[in-house]
């Protein structure tokens, strides 16, 4: 029996520092070259999603994180123009971190969490969801 054809599995990491800034990369490659995105990428065979998330974050930004919290799973078949992907998205909090662009990231930038930059893929929705999740974690009411 042939294995079923399924979406490719990816991860993304929303990293927020103590100043409520979010770490974004500027994509160095198509699709969405030049747009902002969360650090992330494809899960390797034999790798769990948490390990993949930490690996992709470190490869693209040089940042290492400890605890990861699951934000959600994003699986819209149209989220990636290259084909159907399903992304497991995590949130990590850091006191502060020096980030440096690496791998396929053209640049990295810490932006205020309230920013609304042009985002790749469905990362604008992920950013909105992360804002709500972080407010709820602090016990704040959504505005």
N, C-alpha and C positions, 0 to 999 in steps of 0.2 A: 504494500500500500504506500503510495506516495504521500509525503507530508502535505498538509493543507497549505495553501498560499495565504499568508497572514500579513498584517501591517508590520513595518519595521519598528523596533522598540528603541526609544530615545529617552534621555533624561535632560532636565533643565534645573538650574539652581538659582533661587532668588536669595541673594546674600544681602543682609541689611546690617548696617553698623549702628553703634550707640547714638549717633547723631541723626538717625533715621534717614540715612542715605542708602541707595540701592546700587549694587555693582552691576554695571552693564558693559558688554563688549560692543564694539562696532565691527560688523561682519566684514571680513576681508575677501570673502568669496560669494559668488552667486549660489543660491538665489538671495535676493535682498542685500546685495553687496552695498556696504556703507550704512545700512540701517542698524539701529541698536537692537540687541537681543540679550537674553540671559545666557550666561555660560552654560554649555551643554553639548550633547552630541549622542552618537549611537552607542548602545550597550553592546559590548563584545560578547561573543559566545563564551560561556563559562563564568560570566561576571554577573553579580547581582546589581540591582539598580542603585543601591546606596554607594557601592564601590565605584560604579560607573560615574555617578554624580560627582563624587570627590575627585576622581581621576580627571574628568573633563574640566572641572573647575580649576584644578591645579595646572593642567596643561595650557588652558587658555588665559589664566590670570596670575598664576603663581600663588594663589591663595589656598591655604589649608583650613578646613573647618572641622569642628567636632560633631556635635549633635545635629542631626537632620530631622526636620518635621515634614511629614507629607502634606503638601498643599492640595494636590489633586492629580487626576489623570485626564489628559487632554487628547481626544481621539477623533476629532472631526476629520473625516476622510480628505477634506480640502485644505487642511492646515498647512501642508507643505506641497508646493507645486511640483516637487520631484517625485511624489507618490505618497501613498497612505502611510503615515507614521502615527504612532501612539506614544505620547510623552508622559513620563512619570515626573512630576515636578515637586521639588523639595524646597523648604525654606531653611536658611541657616542664619543665625545671629552671630556677629563678631563684635568685639569691642572696637577694634580698628584693624586695618590690614593694608599693607602696601601692595598694590596690584600692578602687574606689568604684563602687557600684551604678549601672548605667545601662541603657538600652534596656528590656527586659522583666524585668530582675532587680530584685526588691524590696529585696534586701540582698545583701551579700557578706560572707564570713567565712573567715578562715584557721583551719582545725581541725587538730589532731594527726592524722597519717596513720592512727593506730590507732583513731580515732573510728569509731563506727558510727551515724551519724545516719539519720533516716528519709529515704530517697532516692527521687526520682522515677524513673519509667521503669525501666530495668534498670541504673541507675547504681550500685546496691549491688553488683551483680556486677562492673561495671567497676572500682569501687573495690577490690574483692578482687583482681581480676586485676592492677591497677596495683601493689598492695602486693607481690604475688609478683614482678612484673616488676622493680620497684625493688630488692627483695632480691637477685634474680639479678644485676642490674646491679652491685650492690655486692659480689657474691660471697658473700653470706650464705646459710645454709641455711634453708629454709622450716621454720616451726615448726608 
